[in-house]
Amino acid sequence: MLGRKRIRRGGMKAMKVKLNDIKIEERKRQLDRNKAAALAESIQLIGLLNPITITEDNTLVSGRHRLEAYAMLGIEEIETRAVTLNQITQQLAEIDENIIRNELTDIDMGEHLIERDNVLEKLGIRARRGDNRFTLNRSAMVSGLTTNKDIGKKMGLSERLLRIKKQIARDITPRNKERLRNSPFATNTTGLLEISRLDPPTQDMVVDTLLNGRYKNILRVIFRVKREQKRRQVIENLTTTNNGFGEGVDLIHGDFTFVGDRIADDSVDLIFTDPPYLQENSLDLYEKVGKLGKRVLKEGGCCLVYAYQSSLPDIISVMSEHLTYWWVISIQFRGKHGKNQRKGIFVEWKPLLFFVKGNKRRESDPVTDCINGRYPEKTFHEWEQDTAESDYYIHHLTPIDGVVLDCMMGMGTTGVSCVKLGRRFIGIEIEKERVEIARARISESLKSV
């Protein structure tokens, strides 16, 4: 009992042991010197409320921060409580203390829970595959907390949340766990869970982006990284994909106000396009779409153009000089929506203006004027649209093998819908890179068809 002095604390026997006599083995929880300093201030004011725990040979079991606080204060002896533990049960006691204190990050908590499961298996307390409840070594039980349910009750956490924390620790790569461990994201359970579901290369890219300090929302970063991966994959396919479409698809690089002359009169069943409606010259573009439609659309053919709410009267006015205004369709957003700051409006739908050449529709199928659109991935451009709307209206407003024109096709969304639905497609785009991306996307769609 060298170096120990017996004392009494409220009926519980404790001993004072010199700090230099206490052995500290490798700990599962890293020392936080800021926390130790805060404890030192508290100890100066009110003393040590709970003794540290050591083994009979003075090896520290729990109380590393209290021990460090005493060292900071220059106190040579500390109150201790001695327990008899073998190496494995000592490990369990340390894990239990760290977990129950509930001051760990999600990564640290998950690692502690996984290690705890391993220790309990070694003690025969937690059943392993092939064991049953009659073969467990109950006499080896050290802690009354043996299951996730027990741990959860003590901490006020559900079993599901504890499983999530273990998944985070298990499935995030060791390198990325170390990079995230002391970052502001270490307690973002939802975000870390999503990172754990990614493959290692994608995890690396997400963590790289998070740690550069620009973004704080993990889910948004994951979305951006996946979008960029998809974009690169499509661009890479440009060099390997056979882009011969045959007669069904015609992609034209250029300004539709000039190259649109290549399209024969009265040859198109439907114009489906998305002008850049927030540009200064957007109204002029709508007027030119109406003029082109008057020439190339078959009698009774339709023209559908995306628009912006505040510009509807002007757009309808200029396009009605060439085509007959028919209806306004509401595309309801799912999930995300925008906001017009200047007018104080949450924008939860987008208009799709419906025009007809002449006074009667060529295709008589009734169509809905309200459709639930999916929020587009916007893999290639901020104006990229989802195919939900184009699939529906192309299907109902054109015949099989009909001709669809998108005179500002962007990344080829309309073309993708056309090849899926068995329609011929003419796409015009002023940006060369977008034409090539559209070519690759449509080629991939043709393969799946």
C-alpha positions as CSV (number, residue, x, y, z in Angstrom):
1,M,0.0,0.0,0.0
2,L,3.0,2.3,-0.6
3,G,2.1,5.9,-1.4
4,R,-1.6,5.5,-0.2
5,K,-3.4,7.1,2.7
6,R,-6.8,5.8,3.7
7,I,-9.6,8.4,4.2
8,R,-13.3,8.4,4.5
9,R,-15.8,10.2,2.3
10,G,-19.5,10.0,3.4
11,G,-19.1,6.4,4.6
12,M,-17.2,5.3,1.5
13,K,-13.6,4.3,1.9
14,A,-11.2,6.1,-0.4
15,M,-7.4,6.6,-0.5
16,K,-5.1,9.4,-1.3
17,V,-2.4,8.4,-3.8
18,K,0.5,10.4,-5.1
19,L,0.0,11.5,-8.7
20,N,3.5,10.3,-9.6
21,D,2.5,6.8,-8.5
22,I,-0.5,6.5,-10.8
23,K,0.2,4.7,-14.1
24,I,-1.6,5.9,-17.2
25,E,-1.9,3.3,-20.0
26,E,-3.1,4.1,-23.5
27,R,-6.5,5.7,-23.3
28,K,-9.5,5.3,-25.6
29,R,-10.4,9.0,-25.1
30,Q,-8.0,11.7,-25.9
31,L,-7.1,14.2,-23.2
32,D,-8.9,17.6,-23.6
33,R,-6.7,20.1,-21.8
34,N,-9.3,22.8,-22.0
35,K,-11.7,20.5,-20.2
36,A,-9.0,19.7,-17.6
37,A,-8.4,23.4,-17.0
38,A,-12.1,24.0,-16.4
39,L,-12.2,21.1,-13.9
40,A,-9.2,22.6,-12.2
41,E,-11.1,25.8,-11.6
42,S,-14.1,23.9,-10.2
43,I,-11.9,21.8,-7.9
44,Q,-10.3,25.0,-6.6
45,L,-13.7,26.3,-5.7
46,I,-15.6,23.2,-4.4
47,G,-13.0,20.4,-4.2
48,L,-13.1,17.0,-5.9
49,L,-16.6,15.6,-5.9
50,N,-15.8,12.1,-7.2
51,P,-12.6,10.2,-6.6
52,I,-10.7,8.8,-9.6
53,T,-10.8,5.0,-10.0
54,I,-7.6,3.0,-10.1
55,T,-6.7,-0.7,-9.9
56,E,-4.8,-2.3,-7.0
57,D,-1.5,-1.7,-8.8
58,N,-2.3,2.0,-9.2
59,T,-3.3,1.8,-12.9
60,L,-5.8,4.5,-13.8
61,V,-9.2,3.2,-14.8
62,S,-11.3,6.4,-15.0
63,G,-10.8,10.1,-14.1
64,R,-8.0,11.1,-16.6
65,H,-9.2,14.7,-16.8
66,R,-9.6,15.0,-13.0
67,L,-6.0,13.7,-12.6
68,E,-4.7,16.3,-15.1
69,A,-6.6,19.0,-13.3
70,Y,-4.8,18.1,-10.1
71,A,-1.5,18.2,-11.9
72,M,-2.3,21.7,-13.2
73,L,-3.1,22.8,-9.7
74,G,0.2,21.4,-8.4
75,I,-1.5,19.1,-5.9
76,E,0.7,16.1,-5.3
77,E,-2.0,13.6,-4.0
78,I,-5.5,12.8,-5.3
79,E,-8.4,10.9,-3.8
80,T,-8.9,7.5,-5.4
81,R,-11.2,4.5,-5.3
82,A,-9.5,1.1,-5.9
83,V,-11.2,-1.7,-7.8
84,T,-10.1,-5.2,-8.7
85,L,-10.2,-5.6,-12.4
86,N,-8.4,-7.7,-14.9
87,Q,-7.2,-6.1,-18.1
88,I,-10.4,-6.7,-20.1
89,T,-12.8,-5.6,-17.4
90,Q,-10.6,-2.6,-16.8
91,Q,-11.0,-1.7,-20.5
92,L,-14.8,-2.1,-20.1
93,A,-14.9,0.2,-17.1
94,E,-13.1,2.9,-19.0
95,I,-15.4,2.6,-22.0
96,D,-18.5,2.7,-19.8
97,E,-17.4,5.9,-18.0
98,N,-16.7,7.7,-21.3
99,I,-20.0,6.6,-22.8
100,I,-22.2,7.4,-19.8
101,R,-20.7,10.9,-19.5
102,N,-22.1,11.5,-23.0
103,E,-19.5,14.0,-23.9
104,L,-18.2,12.2,-27.0
105,T,-18.5,13.2,-30.6
106,D,-20.5,10.9,-32.9
107,I,-17.4,9.3,-34.2
108,D,-15.8,8.7,-30.8
109,M,-19.1,7.4,-29.4
110,G,-19.5,5.0,-32.3
111,E,-16.0,3.7,-31.8
112,H,-16.5,3.3,-28.0
113,L,-19.8,1.3,-28.6
114,I,-18.1,-1.0,-31.2
115,E,-15.2,-1.6,-28.8
116,R,-17.6,-2.2,-26.0
117,D,-19.4,-4.9,-28.0
118,N,-16.0,-6.5,-28.6
119,V,-15.1,-6.5,-24.9
120,L,-18.4,-7.9,-23.9
121,E,-18.0,-10.7,-26.4
122,K,-14.6,-11.6,-24.9
123,L,-16.2,-11.6,-21.4
124,G,-19.1,-13.9,-22.7
125,I,-21.7,-11.2,-21.8
126,R,-22.8,-10.2,-25.3
127,A,-23.9,-13.1,-27.5
128,R,-21.9,-13.8,-30.6
129,R,-23.1,-15.6,-33.7
130,G,-23.5,-19.2,-32.8
131,D,-24.0,-18.5,-29.1
132,N,-27.3,-18.7,-27.2
133,R,-28.5,-17.1,-23.9
134,F,-27.7,-20.3,-22.0
135,T,-24.0,-20.3,-23.0
136,L,-23.2,-16.8,-21.8
137,N,-20.7,-16.4,-19.0
138,R,-22.9,-14.4,-16.6
139,S,-20.3,-14.5,-13.8
140,A,-18.0,-12.4,-15.9
141,M,-20.4,-9.5,-16.0
142,V,-18.9,-6.4,-14.6
143,S,-21.3,-3.7,-15.6
144,G,-25.0,-3.7,-15.3
145,L,-25.2,-2.1,-18.8
146,T,-24.8,-4.9,-21.3
147,T,-27.1,-4.1,-24.2
148,N,-27.6,-1.0,-26.4
149,K,-31.0,-0.7,-24.8
150,D,-29.4,-0.5,-21.3
151,I,-26.9,2.0,-22.5
152,G,-29.5,4.1,-24.3
153,K,-31.7,4.3,-21.2
154,K,-28.8,5.5,-19.1
155,M,-27.9,8.2,-21.7
156,G,-31.4,9.1,-22.8
157,L,-30.7,7.9,-26.4
158,S,-32.7,5.4,-28.5
159,E,-31.3,2.1,-29.7
160,R,-31.6,3.3,-33.2
161,L,-29.5,6.3,-32.6
162,L,-26.8,4.2,-31.0
163,R,-26.8,1.9,-34.0
164,I,-26.4,5.0,-36.2
165,K,-23.4,6.1,-34.2
166,K,-21.8,2.7,-34.6
167,Q,-22.5,2.8,-38.4
168,I,-20.8,6.1,-38.6
169,A,-17.7,4.8,-36.8
170,R,-17.7,1.5,-38.8
171,D,-18.3,2.8,-42.3
172,I,-16.4,6.1,-42.5
173,T,-12.8,5.3,-43.6
174,P,-10.2,5.6,-40.8
175,R,-8.5,8.5,-42.7
176,N,-11.7,10.5,-42.9
177,K,-12.6,9.8,-39.3
178,E,-9.4,11.3,-38.2
179,R,-9.9,14.3,-40.4
180,L,-13.5,14.9,-39.2
181,R,-12.9,13.9,-35.5
182,N,-12.0,17.4,-34.3
183,S,-13.9,19.4,-36.9
184,P,-17.2,21.3,-36.5
185,F,-18.9,18.4,-38.3
186,A,-18.0,15.7,-35.7
187,T,-21.4,16.1,-33.9
188,N,-23.5,16.3,-37.1
189,T,-25.2,12.9,-36.8
190,T,-27.3,13.2,-39.9
191,G,-24.5,14.4,-42.1
192,L,-22.0,11.9,-40.8
193,L,-24.5,9.1,-41.4
194,E,-24.8,10.2,-45.1
195,I,-21.0,10.3,-45.4
196,S,-20.8,6.7,-44.0
197,R,-23.1,5.5,-46.9
198,L,-20.7,6.8,-49.6
199,D,-17.9,4.8,-51.2
200,P,-14.4,5.7,-50.0
201,P,-13.4,7.9,-53.0
202,T,-16.6,9.9,-52.7
203,Q,-16.1,10.2,-48.9
204,D,-12.6,11.7,-49.7
205,M,-14.1,14.3,-52.0
206,V,-16.9,15.3,-49.6
207,V,-14.5,15.6,-46.6
208,D,-12.0,17.6,-48.8
209,T,-14.8,20.0,-49.7
210,L,-16.0,20.3,-46.1
211,L,-12.6,21.0,-44.7
212,N,-11.8,23.8,-47.1
213,G,-14.1,25.9,-45.1
214,R,-16.4,27.1,-47.9
215,Y,-19.5,24.9,-47.1
216,K,-21.0,24.1,-43.8
217,N,-24.0,21.9,-44.9
218,I,-22.9,18.3,-45.3
219,L,-25.9,17.2,-47.3
220,R,-25.5,20.0,-49.7
221,V,-21.8,19.1,-50.2
222,I,-22.7,15.5,-50.9
223,F,-25.2,16.6,-53.5
224,R,-22.6,18.8,-55.2
225,V,-20.0,16.1,-55.2
226,K,-22.3,13.5,-56.6
227,R,-23.5,15.9,-59.3
228,E,-19.9,16.7,-60.3
229,Q,-19.0,13.0,-60.4
230,K,-22.0,12.4,-62.7
231,R,-21.0,15.3,-64.9
232,R,-17.4,14.1,-65.2
233,Q,-18.6,10.6,-66.0
234,V,-20.8,11.8,-68.8
235,I,-18.0,14.0,-70.2
236,E,-15.6,11.1,-70.1
237,N,-18.1,9.0,-72.1
238,L,-17.8,11.5,-74.9
239,T,-14.6,9.9,-76.0
240,T,-15.8,6.4,-75.7
241,T,-19.5,6.5,-76.7
242,N,-20.6,6.0,-80.3
243,N,-22.7,9.1,-80.8
244,G,-24.3,8.1,-84.1
245,F,-28.0,8.6,-83.7
246,G,-29.3,7.7,-87.1
247,E,-32.3,9.7,-88.4
248,G,-34.1,10.0,-85.1
249,V,-31.9,12.7,-83.4
250,D,-30.4,15.9,-85.0
251,L,-28.3,18.1,-82.7
252,I,-27.3,21.5,-84.1
253,H,-24.7,23.8,-82.6
254,G,-25.6,27.5,-83.0
255,D,-28.0,30.3,-82.3
256,F,-31.6,29.1,-83.1
257,T,-32.4,32.6,-84.5
258,F,-30.0,31.8,-87.4
259,V,-29.6,28.0,-87.7
260,G,-33.4,27.5,-87.1
261,D,-33.7,28.2,-90.9
262,R,-32.5,24.6,-91.5
263,I,-35.8,23.3,-90.1
264,A,-38.5,22.8,-92.8
265,D,-41.8,24.7,-92.6
266,D,-44.8,22.9,-91.0
267,S,-42.6,19.9,-89.9
268,V,-42.6,20.0,-86.1
269,D,-45.3,18.6,-83.8
270,L,-44.1,20.2,-80.6
271,I,-41.7,22.9,-79.4
272,F,-40.7,22.2,-75.8
273,T,-38.0,24.6,-74.6
274,D,-36.7,26.4,-71.6
275,P,-35.4,30.0,-72.4
276,P,-33.1,31.7,-69.9
277,Y,-35.9,33.8,-68.5
278,L,-33.9,35.7,-66.0
279,Q,-31.6,37.3,-68.6
280,E,-32.0,40.9,-69.8
281,N,-32.8,39.8,-73.4
282,S,-35.2,37.0,-72.4
283,L,-38.3,38.7,-73.7
284,D,-36.7,39.0,-77.1
285,L,-35.9,35.3,-77.1
286,Y,-39.5,34.4,-76.3
287,E,-40.7,36.6,-79.2
288,K,-38.3,34.7,-81.5
289,V,-39.5,31.3,-80.3
290,G,-43.0,32.4,-81.2
291,K,-41.9,33.5,-84.6
292,L,-40.0,30.3,-85.2
293,G,-43.0,28.3,-84.0
294,K,-45.3,30.0,-86.4
295,R,-43.2,28.8,-89.3
296,V,-42.0,25.3,-88.3
297,L,-45.0,24.0,-86.3
298,K,-47.6,21.9,-88.1
299,E,-51.1,23.3,-88.0
300,G,-52.5,22.6,-84.5
301,G,-48.9,21.9,-83.2
302,C,-48.1,23.0,-79.7
303,C,-45.4,25.2,-78.2
304,L,-44.6,24.8,-74.4
305,V,-42.1,27.3,-72.9
306,Y,-41.0,27.6,-69.3
307,A,-41.4,31.1,-67.9
308,Y,-41.2,33.2,-64.7
309,Q,-44.3,34.4,-62.8
310,S,-43.5,38.1,-62.8
311,S,-42.9,38.1,-66.6
312,L,-46.0,36.1,-67.7
313,P,-48.1,39.1,-69.0
314,D,-45.2,40.3,-71.2
315,I,-44.3,36.8,-72.5
316,I,-47.8,36.0,-73.3
317,S,-48.2,39.3,-75.1
318,V,-45.1,38.9,-77.4
319,M,-45.6,35.3,-78.2
320,S,-49.3,35.8,-78.9
321,E,-48.3,37.9,-81.9
322,H,-47.3,34.6,-83.6
323,L,-49.1,31.8,-81.8
324,T,-52.4,31.3,-80.0
325,Y,-52.2,31.5,-76.2
326,W,-53.8,28.3,-74.9
327,W,-53.2,27.8,-71.2
328,V,-50.7,28.1,-68.3
329,I,-49.5,24.9,-66.7
330,S,-48.3,24.8,-63.1
331,I,-45.3,22.6,-62.3
332,Q,-45.3,22.0,-58.6
333,F,-42.0,21.8,-56.9
334,R,-41.2,18.8,-54.7
335,G,-38.9,19.5,-51.8
336,K,-36.8,22.6,-52.5
337,H,-38.3,25.9,-53.5
338,G,-36.9,29.3,-54.3
339,K,-37.7,32.8,-52.9
340,N,-38.1,36.1,-54.7
341,Q,-36.5,38.4,-52.1
342,R,-37.6,41.6,-53.8
343,K,-41.3,40.8,-53.8
344,G,-41.2,38.7,-50.7
345,I,-42.6,35.5,-52.3
346,F,-41.7,31.9,-51.7
347,V,-41.7,30.3,-55.2
348,E,-43.2,26.9,-55.0
349,W,-44.3,26.3,-58.6
350,K,-43.1,27.3,-62.1
351,P,-45.2,28.2,-65.1
352,L,-45.2,26.3,-68.4
353,L,-46.9,28.4,-71.0
354,F,-49.0,26.6,-73.6
355,F,-49.4,28.0,-77.1
356,V,-50.9,26.4,-80.3
357,K,-50.5,27.2,-83.9
358,G,-53.9,28.1,-85.2
359,N,-57.2,27.7,-83.3
360,K,-57.3,23.9,-82.8
361,R,-54.9,21.4,-81.3
362,R,-53.6,18.7,-83.6
363,E,-53.5,16.1,-80.8
364,S,-56.8,15.9,-78.9
365,D,-55.6,14.0,-75.8
366,P,-56.6,16.0,-72.7
367,V,-53.7,17.0,-70.4
368,T,-53.4,18.2,-66.9
369,D,-52.6,21.8,-66.1
370,C,-50.9,20.9,-62.8
371,I,-48.1,18.3,-62.6
372,N,-45.8,17.4,-59.7
373,G,-42.3,17.9,-60.9
374,R,-39.2,16.5,-59.3
375,Y,-36.4,18.8,-58.2
376,P,-33.8,18.5,-61.0
377,E,-30.3,17.2,-60.1
378,K,-28.8,20.2,-62.1
379,T,-25.8,18.0,-62.7
380,F,-24.6,20.1,-65.7
381,H,-26.2,23.5,-65.3
382,E,-28.3,25.7,-62.9
383,W,-31.2,25.8,-65.5
384,E,-31.3,22.1,-66.0
385,Q,-34.8,20.6,-65.8
386,D,-36.0,17.2,-64.8
387,T,-37.6,14.9,-67.4
388,A,-40.9,14.5,-65.4
389,E,-42.7,17.3,-67.3
390,S,-41.1,16.7,-70.7
391,D,-42.0,13.0,-70.5
392,Y,-45.6,13.7,-69.7
393,Y,-46.4,16.4,-72.3
394,I,-44.3,14.9,-75.1
395,H,-46.3,11.7,-74.6
396,H,-49.7,13.4,-74.7
397,L,-49.1,16.1,-77.3
398,T,-47.2,14.3,-80.0
399,P,-47.8,11.1,-82.0
400,I,-45.4,8.1,-82.0
401,D,-42.5,9.1,-84.3
402,G,-43.6,12.7,-84.1
403,V,-41.0,15.5,-84.2
404,V,-40.1,17.6,-81.1
405,L,-37.9,20.7,-81.3
406,D,-36.0,22.2,-78.4
407,C,-34.4,25.4,-79.7
408,M,-32.5,26.1,-76.5
409,M,-31.8,22.5,-75.5
410,G,-29.1,23.1,-72.9
411,M,-28.0,19.6,-71.7
412,G,-30.5,17.7,-73.7
413,T,-33.2,16.9,-71.2
414,T,-36.0,17.1,-73.9
415,G,-33.9,14.9,-76.1
416,V,-33.7,12.2,-73.4
417,S,-37.4,12.2,-73.1
418,C,-37.9,11.9,-76.8
419,V,-35.7,8.8,-77.3
420,K,-37.4,7.2,-74.3
421,L,-40.8,7.8,-75.9
422,G,-40.0,7.0,-79.5
423,R,-40.1,10.5,-80.8
424,R,-37.7,12.2,-83.2
425,F,-35.8,15.1,-81.8
426,I,-34.2,18.3,-83.1
427,G,-32.0,20.1,-80.6
428,I,-30.4,23.5,-81.0
429,E,-27.8,24.9,-78.5
430,I,-25.5,27.9,-78.7
431,E,-22.9,26.5,-76.3
432,K,-20.6,23.9,-77.8
433,E,-19.9,22.1,-74.5
434,R,-23.6,21.7,-73.8
435,V,-24.1,20.2,-77.2
436,E,-21.5,17.5,-76.5
437,I,-22.9,16.8,-73.0
438,A,-26.4,16.5,-74.5
439,R,-25.0,14.1,-77.2
440,A,-23.6,11.9,-74.5
441,R,-26.7,11.9,-72.4
442,I,-29.0,11.1,-75.3
443,S,-26.6,8.3,-76.4
444,E,-26.8,6.7,-73.0
445,S,-30.6,7.0,-73.1
446,L,-30.6,5.3,-76.5
447,K,-28.6,2.4,-75.0
448,S,-31.1,1.9,-72.3
449,V,-34.0,2.0,-74.7
